[in-house]
């Protein structure tokens, strides 16, 4: 009796034909509600800076952005990546959903694309309105900037791979900052910390093994990514202990720098006609 090649893990005779099947985009976005970039662009011309928050190296800080305002995350002293969590300022159960953002926009986001919230609201939380690293595109390694694929450096994976206790990784930084802002205990706050937008981080997947990689960020002082707040936001930003992520995560050795969050208010009347996004219209009956 002839054994099935597939059972043995051998390459079947029609392997090339199977591999040659063309891919299909899971979520075509032609009907996705589009951001009014012309309106946002006009509003950007008359912005007034109203606040700034410095995020120290290997630490995190919180900031609040009213809906209809803009905020920028800026490199100020040297190449540095940041891990960003976003919440509905009035309801922490509504938070950034990196997986759905990735499914809709791809592995990295830039101008015109959005950060979406989790179920059941699934609506835009923030729209990228300007990105000084938009020129980078996708490099020869498959790397790009501002990813929604990495989870955040954390003390649990560090302990698993290296043993020991490391407290200034992004997960712990975000936890401490959120606890301080809200009055929760660190244990309570930790349950709200979620997968991040890796601001300025240059990442991709290796083509031979499919592993997540990082490389030196192209960010330089003065570069920034700017967002429009679609709803009232509570942001938490960690200045990653990996610095520009050219060598390792969770490190006291890597050169690290602070980041700056800047908040801007548009001129009166600049957003006439804009309406904040409402929660998703699904009725939540789930077929029952």
Secondary structure by P-SEA (a helix, b strand, c coil): cccccccccccccaaaaaaacccccccccccccccaaaaaaaaaacccccbbbbbccccbbbbbbcccbbbbbcccccbbbbbbbbcccccccccccaaaaaacccccccccbbbbbcccccccccccccccccccccccccccccccccccccaaaaaaaccccccccaaaaaaaaaaaaccccaaaaaaacccccccccccbbbcccccccccccccccccbbbbbccccbbbbbbccccccccccccccccbbbbbbbbbbbccccccccccccccccccccccc
